[in-house]
Amino acid sequence: MPIPQHIPAGARIVVRVYDGVDGQDGRMKFRDFIGHVRSWDGQRLELIRDAAANGSRPEQDVSLDADIIVTVKPIPERRERRGSRAVKP
């Protein structure tokens, strides 16, 4: 799938990138980034990576070169979690 020439700022996407070859099994490995686009100039994708849903990783600024990007797909916003442990006033 070709990388789109235009990706609008604010769009929520999943980006799959090459992560190298595994030294144990010799297979190509990939990594996925889910987040909101800051900018895309055709060479570099600036992304605000979503925090992990389980709280194990905070939101991150990520910069990805076009030559390592395999696919880009739009995805819907996260649903609001039910049964949140937040204390209501």
Secondary structure, DSSP 4 states (H G I P E B T S, - for coil): -PPPS---TT-EEEEEEEEEE-TTT--EEEEEEEEEEEEE-SSEEEEEEPPPTTSSS--EEEEEEGGGEEEEEE-PPPPPPTT--PPP-
